[in-house]
C-alpha cells in the first residue's frame, strides 16, 4: 500500500514539474504552445473565412470552451488523473504479474521503421476511439457524460475539447490494454497527438474546405456538424444512436454504415432534446451524470 501511495504522490509532483516546464520552456516538442498555436491558427481562419457568418467575433460559449481546452489537455491531469492513473496502471501490472503475466505485448512494433509505427499508432488509436465514441452514444450512463460535448449550440474549433472529465477516464482506460498489447504506450509519439489535435480542431471549426475524395478518409466540418445535429437525418430510428462518429478518420463511418451527410448542415440546430435546460457553466456541466440518474 505504501508503494502505491508513493506512486500517487510522485504522480502529482512529477506532473506539476512537467506542467511548469511546459509553460516556462517553449520548444518544438511542447504540447502547451502547440495547443495555443493550433488554436490561434483555426481562430484566424474562422475569423477571416467563416463558413457561417456571425455578427460577433466570439461565438456563444467561446471562452467556456477555451477553458475546457486547457482543463482537459492539462489541468485535469494535475488535479487527479495523472496521479490516480499511475496507481491504477501499477496495480494492473501487479495483478497480471500475480497470475504469471509479465508482458502484455502481443505484437512487437518497436523494430518497425518509425514511419510505420506512427501510421500504425494513428490508425489503431483512431479506430479504438471511434468505437469508444459509439459507446458514449449507446450506453445511457455514458451518454449523460457525453451530453457535455453535445451541449455546444454554435460550432467552432474550441468545441473540440469541451467534454466531461469522465471522458478522459473512459477513453484512456479502454484504449490502454489494446495499445499496450501492440507495444504502444499512451504517451508515445508526440506527432500523432498533435496531428489528432489539429484534425479535431478542424472537424469542429466554422470553416468549409472541399476535400473531394479525401472526405471518405478524413473527418471534416461538413461531416461532423451532422454528428452534433439536434434532429438526426434519415428514417426514424435508423440512426437513433447517432451518426458520423469519426474522431480523425471518416473511413470507419463509411465502412460500417454510420456516415450521413444529407445536406450542407451549415444552419442546422445543434444539441439534443432538452439541451435548453442543460447546465451552462463548467462546474455544473462536470457534475452532470454523477449521483442520481438524470432524466
C-alpha positions, 0 to 999 in steps of 0.5 A: 500500500505504501508503494502505491501511495508513493506512486500517487504522490510522485504522480502529482509532483512529477506532473506539476514539474512537467506542467511548469516546464511546459509553460516556462520552456517553449520548444518544438516538442511542447504540447502547451504552445502547440495547443495555443498555436493550433488554436490561434491558427483555426481562430484566424481562419474562422475569423477571416473565412467563416463558413457561417457568418456571425455578427460577433467575433466570439461565438456563444460559449467561446471562452467556456470552451477555451477553458475546457481546452486547457482543463482537459489537455492539462489541468485535469491531469494535475488535479487527479488523473495523472496521479490516480492513473499511475496507481491504477496502471501499477496495480494492473501490472501487479495483478497480471504479474500475480497470475504469471503475466509479465508482458502484455505485448502481443505484437512487437512494433518497436523494430518497425521503421518509425514511419510505420509505427506512427501510421500504425499508432494513428490508425489503431488509436483512431479506430479504438476511439471511434468505437469508444465514441459509439459507446458514449452514444449507446450506453445511457450512463455514458451518454449523460457524460457525453451530453457535455460535448453535445451541449455546444449550440454554435460550432467552432474549433474550441468545441473540440475539447469541451467534454466531461472529465469522465471522458478522459477516464473512459477513453484512456482506460479502454484504449490502454490494454489494446495499445499496450498489447501492440507495444504502444504506450499512451504517451508515445509519439508526440506527432500523432497527438498533435496531428489528432489535435489539429484534425479535431480542431478542424472537424469542429471549426466554422470553416468549409474546405472541399476535400473531394475524395479525401472526405471518405478518409478524413473527418471534416466540418461538413461531416461532423456538424451532422454528428452534433445535429439536434434532429438526426437525418434519415428514417426514424430510428435508423440512426437513433444512436447517432451518426458520423462518429469519426474522431480523425478518420471518416473511413470507419463511418463509411465502412460500417454504415454510420456516415450521413451527410444529407445536406450542407448542415451549415444552419442546422440546430445543434444539441439534443432534446432538452439541451435548453435546460442543460447546465451552462457553466463548467462546474455544473456541466462536470457534475452532470451524470454523477449521483442520481440518474438524470432524466 
